[in-house]
Amino acid sequence: MISPDQVETMIKANLQDAEVQVQDLTGGGDHYQVLVVSSAFEGRSLVQQHQLVYGAVQEAMSSEAIHALALKTYTPADWAAAQSA
């Protein structure tokens, strides 16, 4: 089992400027919904953005500490636009 705070820490270790929100979907500590806002996503496709996040949590996923990860990724500009919509 891994805590939401640990997931956030792993992501921020690879994406230092990231704003991260982690929600445990089942209460079991292995299915998460994660929202990440980072300038590292600028100019990258959605698949590439997700690959950056998956790379940050790869060890936890390969050990099955994290079984499922639902991602929402945004650049800062896209996040600002989504918030004002």
Secondary structure as UniProt FT lines:
FT   HELIX           4..14
FT   TURN            16..17
FT   STRAND          19..24
FT   STRAND          31..37
FT   HELIX           39..41
FT   TURN            42..43
FT   HELIX           46..56
FT   HELIX           58..62
FT   TURN            63..64
FT   STRAND          68..74
FT   HELIX           76..84
//
